Amino acid sequence: MEKLVVLGLLLTIGGLGGLGWCIAQGFRIRRAALPATEIHARLQRLVAINLASVALAALGLALLIAGMML
């Protein structure tokens, strides 16, 4: 059970780190003087990474709760 809690904690921290990275990248893209098509392409990629980070954090929280309940 402890391994499940530790794994859940690591996944949650990784997901939250990914979300923080996405926020930082979003601000960098916003400040950059790029053409609209380039900004759109970068934001499309960033949205995919953002969704993956949210999914990773949610999976980690689910594992964390399951480990605590068992």
PABAMI-759995 format. One record per atom (N, C-alpha, C): residue number from 1; residue in three letters; atom name; x, y, z. Coordinates in nm, 2 decimals. Example, Ala and Ser with C-alpha at 12.3 -4.5 7.8 and 13.67 -1.06 7.14 Angstrom:
REM residues 2
<node><seq>1</seq><type>ala</type><atom>N</atom><x>1.32</x><y>-0.57</y><z>0.78</z></node>
<node><seq>1</seq><type>ala</type><atom>CA</atom><x>1.23</x><y>-0.45</y><z>0.78</z></node>
<node><seq>1</seq><type>ala</type><atom>C</atom><x>1.32</x><y>-0.33</y><z>0.78</z></node>
<node><seq>2</seq><type>ser</type><atom>N</atom><x>1.28</x><y>-0.22</y><z>0.71</z></node>
<node><seq>2</seq><type>ser</type><atom>CA</atom><x>1.37</x><y>-0.11</y><z>0.71</z></node>
<node><seq>2</seq><type>ser</type><atom>C</atom><x>1.29</x><y>0.00</y><z>0.79</z></node>
//
This chain:
REM residues 70
<node><seq>1</seq><type>met</type><atom>N</atom><x>0.08</x><y>-0.12</y><z>0.00</z></node>
<node><seq>1</seq><type>met</type><atom>CA</atom><x>0.00</x><y>0.00</y><z>0.00</z></node>
<node><seq>1</seq><type>met</type><atom>C</atom><x>0.09</x><y>0.13</y><z>0.00</z></node>
<node><seq>2</seq><type>glu</type><atom>N</atom><x>0.20</x><y>0.12</y><z>0.07</z></node>
<node><seq>2</seq><type>glu</type><atom>CA</atom><x>0.29</x><y>0.24</y><z>0.07</z></node>
<node><seq>2</seq><type>glu</type><atom>C</atom><x>0.34</x><y>0.27</y><z>-0.07</z></node>
<node><seq>3</seq><type>lys</type><atom>N</atom><x>0.37</x><y>0.16</y><z>-0.14</z></node>
<node><seq>3</seq><type>lys</type><atom>CA</atom><x>0.42</x><y>0.19</y><z>-0.28</z></node>
<node><seq>3</seq><type>lys</type><atom>C</atom><x>0.32</x><y>0.26</y><z>-0.36</z></node>
<node><seq>4</seq><type>leu</type><atom>N</atom><x>0.19</x><y>0.22</y><z>-0.35</z></node>
<node><seq>4</seq><type>leu</type><atom>CA</atom><x>0.08</x><y>0.28</y><z>-0.42</z></node>
<node><seq>4</seq><type>leu</type><atom>C</atom><x>0.07</x><y>0.43</y><z>-0.39</z></node>
<node><seq>5</seq><type>val</type><atom>N</atom><x>0.09</x><y>0.46</y><z>-0.26</z></node>
<node><seq>5</seq><type>val</type><atom>CA</atom><x>0.08</x><y>0.60</y><z>-0.21</z></node>
<node><seq>5</seq><type>val</type><atom>C</atom><x>0.20</x><y>0.68</y><z>-0.27</z></node>
<node><seq>6</seq><type>val</type><atom>N</atom><x>0.32</x><y>0.63</y><z>-0.26</z></node>
<node><seq>6</seq><type>val</type><atom>CA</atom><x>0.43</x><y>0.69</y><z>-0.31</z></node>
<node><seq>6</seq><type>val</type><atom>C</atom><x>0.42</x><y>0.71</y><z>-0.47</z></node>
<node><seq>7</seq><type>leu</type><atom>N</atom><x>0.38</x><y>0.61</y><z>-0.54</z></node>
<node><seq>7</seq><type>leu</type><atom>CA</atom><x>0.36</x><y>0.62</y><z>-0.68</z></node>
<node><seq>7</seq><type>leu</type><atom>C</atom><x>0.26</x><y>0.73</y><z>-0.72</z></node>
<node><seq>8</seq><type>gly</type><atom>N</atom><x>0.15</x><y>0.73</y><z>-0.64</z></node>
<node><seq>8</seq><type>gly</type><atom>CA</atom><x>0.04</x><y>0.83</y><z>-0.66</z></node>
<node><seq>8</seq><type>gly</type><atom>C</atom><x>0.10</x><y>0.97</y><z>-0.64</z></node>
<node><seq>9</seq><type>leu</type><atom>N</atom><x>0.18</x><y>0.99</y><z>-0.53</z></node>
<node><seq>9</seq><type>leu</type><atom>CA</atom><x>0.24</x><y>1.12</y><z>-0.50</z></node>
<node><seq>9</seq><type>leu</type><atom>C</atom><x>0.33</x><y>1.16</y><z>-0.61</z></node>
<node><seq>10</seq><type>leu</type><atom>N</atom><x>0.41</x><y>1.07</y><z>-0.66</z></node>
<node><seq>10</seq><type>leu</type><atom>CA</atom><x>0.51</x><y>1.11</y><z>-0.76</z></node>
<node><seq>10</seq><type>leu</type><atom>C</atom><x>0.44</x><y>1.15</y><z>-0.89</z></node>
<node><seq>11</seq><type>leu</type><atom>N</atom><x>0.33</x><y>1.08</y><z>-0.93</z></node>
<node><seq>11</seq><type>leu</type><atom>CA</atom><x>0.26</x><y>1.11</y><z>-1.05</z></node>
<node><seq>11</seq><type>leu</type><atom>C</atom><x>0.19</x><y>1.25</y><z>-1.03</z></node>
<node><seq>12</seq><type>thr</type><atom>N</atom><x>0.13</x><y>1.27</y><z>-0.91</z></node>
<node><seq>12</seq><type>thr</type><atom>CA</atom><x>0.06</x><y>1.40</y><z>-0.89</z></node>
<node><seq>12</seq><type>thr</type><atom>C</atom><x>0.16</x><y>1.51</y><z>-0.90</z></node>
<node><seq>13</seq><type>ile</type><atom>N</atom><x>0.28</x><y>1.50</y><z>-0.84</z></node>
<node><seq>13</seq><type>ile</type><atom>CA</atom><x>0.38</x><y>1.60</y><z>-0.84</z></node>
<node><seq>13</seq><type>ile</type><atom>C</atom><x>0.43</x><y>1.63</y><z>-0.98</z></node>
<node><seq>14</seq><type>gly</type><atom>N</atom><x>0.44</x><y>1.52</y><z>-1.06</z></node>
<node><seq>14</seq><type>gly</type><atom>CA</atom><x>0.48</x><y>1.53</y><z>-1.20</z></node>
<node><seq>14</seq><type>gly</type><atom>C</atom><x>0.38</x><y>1.60</y><z>-1.28</z></node>
<node><seq>15</seq><type>gly</type><atom>N</atom><x>0.25</x><y>1.57</y><z>-1.26</z></node>
<node><seq>15</seq><type>gly</type><atom>CA</atom><x>0.14</x><y>1.64</y><z>-1.33</z></node>
<node><seq>15</seq><type>gly</type><atom>C</atom><x>0.13</x><y>1.79</y><z>-1.29</z></node>
<node><seq>16</seq><type>leu</type><atom>N</atom><x>0.15</x><y>1.82</y><z>-1.17</z></node>
<node><seq>16</seq><type>leu</type><atom>CA</atom><x>0.15</x><y>1.96</y><z>-1.13</z></node>
<node><seq>16</seq><type>leu</type><atom>C</atom><x>0.27</x><y>2.04</y><z>-1.18</z></node>
<node><seq>17</seq><type>gly</type><atom>N</atom><x>0.38</x><y>1.97</y><z>-1.19</z></node>
<node><seq>17</seq><type>gly</type><atom>CA</atom><x>0.50</x><y>2.03</y><z>-1.25</z></node>
<node><seq>17</seq><type>gly</type><atom>C</atom><x>0.48</x><y>2.06</y><z>-1.40</z></node>
<node><seq>18</seq><type>gly</type><atom>N</atom><x>0.41</x><y>1.97</y><z>-1.46</z></node>
<node><seq>18</seq><type>gly</type><atom>CA</atom><x>0.38</x><y>1.99</y><z>-1.60</z></node>
<node><seq>18</seq><type>gly</type><atom>C</atom><x>0.28</x><y>2.10</y><z>-1.62</z></node>
<node><seq>19</seq><type>leu</type><atom>N</atom><x>0.19</x><y>2.12</y><z>-1.53</z></node>
<node><seq>19</seq><type>leu</type><atom>CA</atom><x>0.10</x><y>2.23</y><z>-1.54</z></node>
<node><seq>19</seq><type>leu</type><atom>C</atom><x>0.17</x><y>2.36</y><z>-1.52</z></node>
<node><seq>20</seq><type>gly</type><atom>N</atom><x>0.26</x><y>2.36</y><z>-1.42</z></node>
<node><seq>20</seq><type>gly</type><atom>CA</atom><x>0.34</x><y>2.48</y><z>-1.40</z></node>
<node><seq>20</seq><type>gly</type><atom>C</atom><x>0.43</x><y>2.52</y><z>-1.52</z></node>
<node><seq>21</seq><type>trp</type><atom>N</atom><x>0.48</x><y>2.42</y><z>-1.59</z></node>
<node><seq>21</seq><type>trp</type><atom>CA</atom><x>0.56</x><y>2.44</y><z>-1.71</z></node>
<node><seq>21</seq><type>trp</type><atom>C</atom><x>0.47</x><y>2.50</y><z>-1.82</z></node>
<node><seq>22</seq><type>cys</type><atom>N</atom><x>0.35</x><y>2.44</y><z>-1.83</z></node>
<node><seq>22</seq><type>cys</type><atom>CA</atom><x>0.26</x><y>2.49</y><z>-1.93</z></node>
<node><seq>22</seq><type>cys</type><atom>C</atom><x>0.23</x><y>2.64</y><z>-1.91</z></node>
<node><seq>23</seq><type>ile</type><atom>N</atom><x>0.21</x><y>2.68</y><z>-1.79</z></node>
<node><seq>23</seq><type>ile</type><atom>CA</atom><x>0.18</x><y>2.82</y><z>-1.75</z></node>
<node><seq>23</seq><type>ile</type><atom>C</atom><x>0.29</x><y>2.91</y><z>-1.79</z></node>
<node><seq>24</seq><type>ala</type><atom>N</atom><x>0.41</x><y>2.86</y><z>-1.76</z></node>
<node><seq>24</seq><type>ala</type><atom>CA</atom><x>0.53</x><y>2.94</y><z>-1.79</z></node>
<node><seq>24</seq><type>ala</type><atom>C</atom><x>0.55</x><y>2.96</y><z>-1.94</z></node>
<node><seq>25</seq><type>gln</type><atom>N</atom><x>0.53</x><y>2.85</y><z>-2.01</z></node>
<node><seq>25</seq><type>gln</type><atom>CA</atom><x>0.54</x><y>2.85</y><z>-2.16</z></node>
<node><seq>25</seq><type>gln</type><atom>C</atom><x>0.43</x><y>2.94</y><z>-2.22</z></node>
<node><seq>26</seq><type>gly</type><atom>N</atom><x>0.31</x><y>2.94</y><z>-2.17</z></node>
<node><seq>26</seq><type>gly</type><atom>CA</atom><x>0.21</x><y>3.02</y><z>-2.21</z></node>
<node><seq>26</seq><type>gly</type><atom>C</atom><x>0.24</x><y>3.17</y><z>-2.20</z></node>
<node><seq>27</seq><type>phe</type><atom>N</atom><x>0.30</x><y>3.21</y><z>-2.09</z></node>
<node><seq>27</seq><type>phe</type><atom>CA</atom><x>0.34</x><y>3.35</y><z>-2.07</z></node>
<node><seq>27</seq><type>phe</type><atom>C</atom><x>0.46</x><y>3.38</y><z>-2.17</z></node>
<node><seq>28</seq><type>arg</type><atom>N</atom><x>0.55</x><y>3.29</y><z>-2.19</z></node>
<node><seq>28</seq><type>arg</type><atom>CA</atom><x>0.66</x><y>3.31</y><z>-2.29</z></node>
<node><seq>28</seq><type>arg</type><atom>C</atom><x>0.60</x><y>3.33</y><z>-2.43</z></node>
<node><seq>29</seq><type>ile</type><atom>N</atom><x>0.51</x><y>3.25</y><z>-2.47</z></node>
<node><seq>29</seq><type>ile</type><atom>CA</atom><x>0.45</x><y>3.26</y><z>-2.60</z></node>
<node><seq>29</seq><type>ile</type><atom>C</atom><x>0.37</x><y>3.39</y><z>-2.61</z></node>
<node><seq>30</seq><type>arg</type><atom>N</atom><x>0.31</x><y>3.43</y><z>-2.51</z></node>
<node><seq>30</seq><type>arg</type><atom>CA</atom><x>0.23</x><y>3.55</y><z>-2.51</z></node>
<node><seq>30</seq><type>arg</type><atom>C</atom><x>0.32</x><y>3.67</y><z>-2.53</z></node>
<node><seq>31</seq><type>arg</type><atom>N</atom><x>0.44</x><y>3.67</y><z>-2.46</z></node>
<node><seq>31</seq><type>arg</type><atom>CA</atom><x>0.53</x><y>3.79</y><z>-2.47</z></node>
<node><seq>31</seq><type>arg</type><atom>C</atom><x>0.61</x><y>3.79</y><z>-2.60</z></node>
<node><seq>32</seq><type>ala</type><atom>N</atom><x>0.62</x><y>3.67</y><z>-2.67</z></node>
<node><seq>32</seq><type>ala</type><atom>CA</atom><x>0.70</x><y>3.67</y><z>-2.79</z></node>
<node><seq>32</seq><type>ala</type><atom>C</atom><x>0.63</x><y>3.74</y><z>-2.91</z></node>
<node><seq>33</seq><type>ala</type><atom>N</atom><x>0.71</x><y>3.81</y><z>-2.99</z></node>
<node><seq>33</seq><type>ala</type><atom>CA</atom><x>0.66</x><y>3.88</y><z>-3.10</z></node>
<node><seq>33</seq><type>ala</type><atom>C</atom><x>0.66</x><y>3.78</y><z>-3.22</z></node>
<node><seq>34</seq><type>leu</type><atom>N</atom><x>0.56</x><y>3.70</y><z>-3.23</z></node>
<node><seq>34</seq><type>leu</type><atom>CA</atom><x>0.56</x><y>3.60</y><z>-3.34</z></node>
<node><seq>34</seq><type>leu</type><atom>C</atom><x>0.44</x><y>3.62</y><z>-3.42</z></node>
<node><seq>35</seq><type>pro</type><atom>N</atom><x>0.44</x><y>3.57</y><z>-3.54</z></node>
<node><seq>35</seq><type>pro</type><atom>CA</atom><x>0.32</x><y>3.57</y><z>-3.63</z></node>
<node><seq>35</seq><type>pro</type><atom>C</atom><x>0.21</x><y>3.49</y><z>-3.57</z></node>
<node><seq>36</seq><type>ala</type><atom>N</atom><x>0.09</x><y>3.52</y><z>-3.60</z></node>
<node><seq>36</seq><type>ala</type><atom>CA</atom><x>-0.03</x><y>3.46</y><z>-3.54</z></node>
<node><seq>36</seq><type>ala</type><atom>C</atom><x>-0.03</x><y>3.31</y><z>-3.57</z></node>
<node><seq>37</seq><type>thr</type><atom>N</atom><x>0.01</x><y>3.27</y><z>-3.69</z></node>
<node><seq>37</seq><type>thr</type><atom>CA</atom><x>0.01</x><y>3.12</y><z>-3.72</z></node>
<node><seq>37</seq><type>thr</type><atom>C</atom><x>0.11</x><y>3.05</y><z>-3.63</z></node>
<node><seq>38</seq><type>glu</type><atom>N</atom><x>0.22</x><y>3.11</y><z>-3.60</z></node>
<node><seq>38</seq><type>glu</type><atom>CA</atom><x>0.32</x><y>3.05</y><z>-3.51</z></node>
<node><seq>38</seq><type>glu</type><atom>C</atom><x>0.27</x><y>3.04</y><z>-3.37</z></node>
<node><seq>39</seq><type>ile</type><atom>N</atom><x>0.21</x><y>3.14</y><z>-3.32</z></node>
<node><seq>39</seq><type>ile</type><atom>CA</atom><x>0.15</x><y>3.14</y><z>-3.19</z></node>
<node><seq>39</seq><type>ile</type><atom>C</atom><x>0.04</x><y>3.03</y><z>-3.18</z></node>
<node><seq>40</seq><type>his</type><atom>N</atom><x>-0.04</x><y>3.02</y><z>-3.28</z></node>
<node><seq>40</seq><type>his</type><atom>CA</atom><x>-0.15</x><y>2.92</y><z>-3.28</z></node>
<node><seq>40</seq><type>his</type><atom>C</atom><x>-0.09</x><y>2.78</y><z>-3.28</z></node>
<node><seq>41</seq><type>ala</type><atom>N</atom><x>0.02</x><y>2.76</y><z>-3.36</z></node>
<node><seq>41</seq><type>ala</type><atom>CA</atom><x>0.08</x><y>2.62</y><z>-3.36</z></node>
<node><seq>41</seq><type>ala</type><atom>C</atom><x>0.14</x><y>2.59</y><z>-3.22</z></node>
<node><seq>42</seq><type>arg</type><atom>N</atom><x>0.21</x><y>2.69</y><z>-3.16</z></node>
<node><seq>42</seq><type>arg</type><atom>CA</atom><x>0.27</x><y>2.66</y><z>-3.03</z></node>
<node><seq>42</seq><type>arg</type><atom>C</atom><x>0.16</x><y>2.64</y><z>-2.92</z></node>
<node><seq>43</seq><type>leu</type><atom>N</atom><x>0.05</x><y>2.71</y><z>-2.93</z></node>
<node><seq>43</seq><type>leu</type><atom>CA</atom><x>-0.05</x><y>2.69</y><z>-2.83</z></node>
<node><seq>43</seq><type>leu</type><atom>C</atom><x>-0.13</x><y>2.56</y><z>-2.85</z></node>
<node><seq>44</seq><type>gln</type><atom>N</atom><x>-0.14</x><y>2.51</y><z>-2.97</z></node>
<node><seq>44</seq><type>gln</type><atom>CA</atom><x>-0.20</x><y>2.38</y><z>-3.00</z></node>
<node><seq>44</seq><type>gln</type><atom>C</atom><x>-0.12</x><y>2.27</y><z>-2.93</z></node>
<node><seq>45</seq><type>arg</type><atom>N</atom><x>0.01</x><y>2.28</y><z>-2.95</z></node>
<node><seq>45</seq><type>arg</type><atom>CA</atom><x>0.10</x><y>2.18</y><z>-2.88</z></node>
<node><seq>45</seq><type>arg</type><atom>C</atom><x>0.09</x><y>2.19</y><z>-2.73</z></node>
<node><seq>46</seq><type>leu</type><atom>N</atom><x>0.09</x><y>2.32</y><z>-2.68</z></node>
<node><seq>46</seq><type>leu</type><atom>CA</atom><x>0.08</x><y>2.34</y><z>-2.54</z></node>
<node><seq>46</seq><type>leu</type><atom>C</atom><x>-0.05</x><y>2.28</y><z>-2.48</z></node>
<node><seq>47</seq><type>val</type><atom>N</atom><x>-0.16</x><y>2.29</y><z>-2.55</z></node>
<node><seq>47</seq><type>val</type><atom>CA</atom><x>-0.29</x><y>2.24</y><z>-2.50</z></node>
<node><seq>47</seq><type>val</type><atom>C</atom><x>-0.28</x><y>2.09</y><z>-2.48</z></node>
<node><seq>48</seq><type>ala</type><atom>N</atom><x>-0.21</x><y>2.02</y><z>-2.58</z></node>
<node><seq>48</seq><type>ala</type><atom>CA</atom><x>-0.20</x><y>1.88</y><z>-2.57</z></node>
<node><seq>48</seq><type>ala</type><atom>C</atom><x>-0.11</x><y>1.84</y><z>-2.44</z></node>
<node><seq>49</seq><type>ile</type><atom>N</atom><x>-0.01</x><y>1.91</y><z>-2.42</z></node>
<node><seq>49</seq><type>ile</type><atom>CA</atom><x>0.08</x><y>1.88</y><z>-2.30</z></node>
<node><seq>49</seq><type>ile</type><atom>C</atom><x>0.00</x><y>1.92</y><z>-2.17</z></node>
<node><seq>50</seq><type>asn</type><atom>N</atom><x>-0.08</x><y>2.02</y><z>-2.18</z></node>
<node><seq>50</seq><type>asn</type><atom>CA</atom><x>-0.16</x><y>2.06</y><z>-2.06</z></node>
<node><seq>50</seq><type>asn</type><atom>C</atom><x>-0.26</x><y>1.95</y><z>-2.03</z></node>
<node><seq>51</seq><type>leu</type><atom>N</atom><x>-0.33</x><y>1.90</y><z>-2.13</z></node>
<node><seq>51</seq><type>leu</type><atom>CA</atom><x>-0.42</x><y>1.79</y><z>-2.10</z></node>
<node><seq>51</seq><type>leu</type><atom>C</atom><x>-0.36</x><y>1.66</y><z>-2.05</z></node>
<node><seq>52</seq><type>ala</type><atom>N</atom><x>-0.24</x><y>1.63</y><z>-2.10</z></node>
<node><seq>52</seq><type>ala</type><atom>CA</atom><x>-0.16</x><y>1.52</y><z>-2.05</z></node>
<node><seq>52</seq><type>ala</type><atom>C</atom><x>-0.12</x><y>1.54</y><z>-1.90</z></node>
<node><seq>53</seq><type>ser</type><atom>N</atom><x>-0.08</x><y>1.66</y><z>-1.87</z></node>
<node><seq>53</seq><type>ser</type><atom>CA</atom><x>-0.04</x><y>1.69</y><z>-1.73</z></node>
<node><seq>53</seq><type>ser</type><atom>C</atom><x>-0.16</x><y>1.68</y><z>-1.64</z></node>
<node><seq>54</seq><type>val</type><atom>N</atom><x>-0.28</x><y>1.73</y><z>-1.68</z></node>
<node><seq>54</seq><type>val</type><atom>CA</atom><x>-0.40</x><y>1.72</y><z>-1.60</z></node>
<node><seq>54</seq><type>val</type><atom>C</atom><x>-0.43</x><y>1.57</y><z>-1.58</z></node>
<node><seq>55</seq><type>ala</type><atom>N</atom><x>-0.42</x><y>1.49</y><z>-1.68</z></node>
<node><seq>55</seq><type>ala</type><atom>CA</atom><x>-0.46</x><y>1.35</y><z>-1.67</z></node>
<node><seq>55</seq><type>ala</type><atom>C</atom><x>-0.36</x><y>1.28</y><z>-1.58</z></node>
<node><seq>56</seq><type>leu</type><atom>N</atom><x>-0.23</x><y>1.31</y><z>-1.59</z></node>
<node><seq>56</seq><type>leu</type><atom>CA</atom><x>-0.13</x><y>1.25</y><z>-1.50</z></node>
<node><seq>56</seq><type>leu</type><atom>C</atom><x>-0.16</x><y>1.29</y><z>-1.36</z></node>
<node><seq>57</seq><type>ala</type><atom>N</atom><x>-0.19</x><y>1.41</y><z>-1.33</z></node>
<node><seq>57</seq><type>ala</type><atom>CA</atom><x>-0.22</x><y>1.45</y><z>-1.19</z></node>
<node><seq>57</seq><type>ala</type><atom>C</atom><x>-0.34</x><y>1.38</y><z>-1.14</z></node>
<node><seq>58</seq><type>ala</type><atom>N</atom><x>-0.44</x><y>1.37</y><z>-1.22</z></node>
<node><seq>58</seq><type>ala</type><atom>CA</atom><x>-0.57</x><y>1.30</y><z>-1.18</z></node>
<node><seq>58</seq><type>ala</type><atom>C</atom><x>-0.54</x><y>1.15</y><z>-1.15</z></node>
<node><seq>59</seq><type>leu</type><atom>N</atom><x>-0.46</x><y>1.09</y><z>-1.24</z></node>
<node><seq>59</seq><type>leu</type><atom>CA</atom><x>-0.43</x><y>0.95</y><z>-1.21</z></node>
<node><seq>59</seq><type>leu</type><atom>C</atom><x>-0.35</x><y>0.94</y><z>-1.08</z></node>
<node><seq>60</seq><type>gly</type><atom>N</atom><x>-0.26</x><y>1.03</y><z>-1.06</z></node>
<node><seq>60</seq><type>gly</type><atom>CA</atom><x>-0.18</x><y>1.02</y><z>-0.94</z></node>
<node><seq>60</seq><type>gly</type><atom>C</atom><x>-0.27</x><y>1.04</y><z>-0.81</z></node>
<node><seq>61</seq><type>leu</type><atom>N</atom><x>-0.36</x><y>1.13</y><z>-0.82</z></node>
<node><seq>61</seq><type>leu</type><atom>CA</atom><x>-0.45</x><y>1.15</y><z>-0.71</z></node>
<node><seq>61</seq><type>leu</type><atom>C</atom><x>-0.54</x><y>1.03</y><z>-0.68</z></node>
<node><seq>62</seq><type>ala</type><atom>N</atom><x>-0.58</x><y>0.97</y><z>-0.79</z></node>
<node><seq>62</seq><type>ala</type><atom>CA</atom><x>-0.66</x><y>0.84</y><z>-0.78</z></node>
<node><seq>62</seq><type>ala</type><atom>C</atom><x>-0.58</x><y>0.73</y><z>-0.71</z></node>
<node><seq>63</seq><type>leu</type><atom>N</atom><x>-0.46</x><y>0.72</y><z>-0.75</z></node>
<node><seq>63</seq><type>leu</type><atom>CA</atom><x>-0.37</x><y>0.62</y><z>-0.69</z></node>
<node><seq>63</seq><type>leu</type><atom>C</atom><x>-0.34</x><y>0.65</y><z>-0.54</z></node>
<node><seq>64</seq><type>leu</type><atom>N</atom><x>-0.32</x><y>0.78</y><z>-0.52</z></node>
<node><seq>64</seq><type>leu</type><atom>CA</atom><x>-0.30</x><y>0.82</y><z>-0.38</z></node>
<node><seq>64</seq><type>leu</type><atom>C</atom><x>-0.42</x><y>0.79</y><z>-0.29</z></node>
<node><seq>65</seq><type>ile</type><atom>N</atom><x>-0.53</x><y>0.82</y><z>-0.33</z></node>
<node><seq>65</seq><type>ile</type><atom>CA</atom><x>-0.65</x><y>0.79</y><z>-0.25</z></node>
<node><seq>65</seq><type>ile</type><atom>C</atom><x>-0.68</x><y>0.64</y><z>-0.24</z></node>
<node><seq>66</seq><type>ala</type><atom>N</atom><x>-0.66</x><y>0.57</y><z>-0.35</z></node>
<node><seq>66</seq><type>ala</type><atom>CA</atom><x>-0.67</x><y>0.42</y><z>-0.34</z></node>
<node><seq>66</seq><type>ala</type><atom>C</atom><x>-0.57</x><y>0.36</y><z>-0.24</z></node>
<node><seq>67</seq><type>gly</type><atom>N</atom><x>-0.45</x><y>0.41</y><z>-0.24</z></node>
<node><seq>67</seq><type>gly</type><atom>CA</atom><x>-0.35</x><y>0.36</y><z>-0.15</z></node>
<node><seq>67</seq><type>gly</type><atom>C</atom><x>-0.38</x><y>0.39</y><z>-0.01</z></node>
<node><seq>68</seq><type>met</type><atom>N</atom><x>-0.44</x><y>0.51</y><z>0.02</z></node>
<node><seq>68</seq><type>met</type><atom>CA</atom><x>-0.47</x><y>0.55</y><z>0.15</z></node>
<node><seq>68</seq><type>met</type><atom>C</atom><x>-0.59</x><y>0.47</y><z>0.21</z></node>
<node><seq>69</seq><type>met</type><atom>N</atom><x>-0.68</x><y>0.44</y><z>0.12</z></node>
<node><seq>69</seq><type>met</type><atom>CA</atom><x>-0.80</x><y>0.37</y><z>0.16</z></node>
<node><seq>69</seq><type>met</type><atom>C</atom><x>-0.77</x><y>0.22</y><z>0.19</z></node>
<node><seq>70</seq><type>leu</type><atom>N</atom><x>-0.67</x><y>0.16</y><z>0.12</z></node>
<node><seq>70</seq><type>leu</type><atom>CA</atom><x>-0.64</x><y>0.02</y><z>0.14</z></node>
<node><seq>70</seq><type>leu</type><atom>C</atom><x>-0.55</x><y>0.01</y><z>0.25</z></node>
//
